[in-house]
């Protein structure tokens, strides 16, 4: 949406992508934006702040699925790894980002400070 700007084509593309990825919270945001109608030039906050860029590939994938609301078991199934591997990866993510919970990952992604 940021690259093409808000509009019907951008929203359709975003909705299609979010539906395919099962990113329901993001899909709801697109639906709300479409229902709200055209907005003024309001830049969207970054979905992945600089803090998440320092993670390894697997750590970013696990963090992204946490942001979608997936459980450890769901993450393991989608990435074809064990639940223990998901838990260990999340532990590394927490340590690298200086956070303590899944909620803090979502807060970072939303650009809000973790308590």
C-alpha positions in Angstrom: 0.0 0.0 0.0 2.9 2.4 0.8 4.5 1.9 -2.6 1.4 2.4 -4.7 -0.5 4.7 -2.4 -4.0 4.0 -1.1 -6.4 3.1 -3.8 -8.6 0.3 -5.1 -5.7 -1.6 -6.8 -3.4 -1.3 -3.8 -6.1 -2.4 -1.4 -7.1 -5.4 -3.7 -3.5 -6.5 -3.9 -3.0 -6.2 -0.2 -6.2 -8.0 0.6 -5.3 -10.8 -1.8 -1.8 -11.2 -0.2 -3.1 -11.1 3.4 -5.8 -13.6 2.6 -3.2 -16.0 1.0 -0.9 -15.6 4.1 -3.8 -15.9 6.5 -2.8 -12.6 8.1 -6.3 -11.9 9.4 -5.4 -8.8 11.5 -3.9 -7.1 8.5 -6.8 -8.1 6.3 -9.2 -6.5 8.8 -7.1 -3.3 8.5 -7.4 -3.3 4.8 -11.2 -3.9 5.0 -11.4 -1.0 7.5 -9.4 1.3 5.3 -11.6 0.5 2.3 -14.7 1.1 4.4 -13.3 4.4 5.6 -12.9 5.7 2.1 -10.0 7.8 0.7 -7.7 9.2 3.3 -5.4 12.2 3.3 -1.7 11.6 2.9 -1.1 9.8 6.2 2.0 7.7 6.1 1.5 4.2 7.4 3.9 3.1 10.2 6.5 0.6 9.3 5.4 -3.0 9.8 9.0 -4.0 10.6 11.0 -1.5 12.6 14.7 -1.5 12.6 14.8 -3.7 15.7 13.5 -6.6 13.8 15.9 -6.2 11.0 18.8 -7.5 13.1 17.2 -11.0 13.4 18.3 -14.0 11.5 16.0 -15.3 8.7 14.3 -18.0 10.8 13.9 -15.6 13.7 12.2 -13.1 11.4 9.9 -15.8 10.1 8.9 -16.9 13.6 8.4 -13.3 14.7 6.3 -12.6 11.7 4.0 -15.6 12.4 3.8 -14.5 16.1 2.6 -11.1 14.8 -0.1 -12.9 12.9 -1.3 -14.5 16.1 -0.1 -18.0 15.4 0.6 -20.4 18.2 3.9 -22.2 18.6 2.3 -25.4 17.2 0.9 -23.5 14.2 4.3 -21.9 13.6 6.0 -25.3 13.8 3.6 -26.7 11.3 3.9 -23.9 8.8 7.7 -23.8 8.9 8.1 -27.6 9.1 10.1 -27.4 12.3 9.5 -28.8 15.8 7.7 -26.9 18.6 10.9 -27.0 20.6 12.7 -25.3 17.8 10.0 -22.6 17.7 10.4 -22.1 21.5 14.2 -21.9 21.2 13.9 -19.4 18.4 11.5 -17.3 20.3 13.9 -17.3 23.3 16.7 -16.0 21.0 14.3 -13.3 19.6 13.4 -12.2 23.1 17.0 -12.0 24.1 18.1 -10.1 21.0 15.3 -7.6 21.2 15.4 -7.2 25.0 11.8 -8.2 25.4 9.9 -10.8 27.4 6.8 -11.9 25.5 5.0 -12.4 22.3 3.0 -9.2 23.0 6.2 -7.2 23.0 7.0 -8.5 19.5 3.7 -7.2 18.3 4.3 -3.9 20.0 7.7 -3.6 18.3 6.1 -4.3 14.9 3.5 -1.7 15.5 6.1 0.8 16.4 5.1 1.1 20.1 7.5 0.8 23.0 7.5 -2.3 25.1 7.0 -1.6 28.8 
